[in-house]
């Protein structure tokens, strides 16, 4: 009898684990990699309104949105993940998306650009040795998303399109943070690229 109770609790535990892992049906564009969980609450031709859970990122500041600067930023993140950190440990990198974020100051005077990689919830991040690499947390909340194909480098003009679509819908706000999200290696020219631009409702 006791053994049966034991087996049963084991089964329950096992099922619980399975369902926890498979709890969120991640979209195909995540390619079975870890990506931040969201729910689509509204969808029309111009954009999607998603509610994201809180998410973690490793981020590094770059001087501009020029390709060379972005590549340099991503290679800095790669070095960190490959062991250039205080513990000398590897960081799991089978995640999407990779982000480019442009933040404008309130008065438009200063602009910061950064690139980021998604970090799954339970990842233990080693301490960076490079002060330019930082851990970032983005709070749960509403994100307006426009999906586009082709090159991620066009993300900023799609951000403007998205903003216009939101204004037409009556969702009027002045964004000061623009994020481009890529789910494919930009160097792979032979695949269909799924890219997105994000505008945070709370900025
Ligand atoms: C840009 O970065 C600097 C230094 O990290 C910070 O003081 C400033 O507030 C940032 N500006 C914006 C608009 O994020």
Boltz pocket constraint, residues with backbone or C-beta under 6 A from the ligand:
constraints:
  - pocket:
      binder: B
      contacts: [[A, 103], [A, 104], [A, 105], [A, 106], [A, 110], [A, 111], [A, 112]]
      max_distance: 6.0
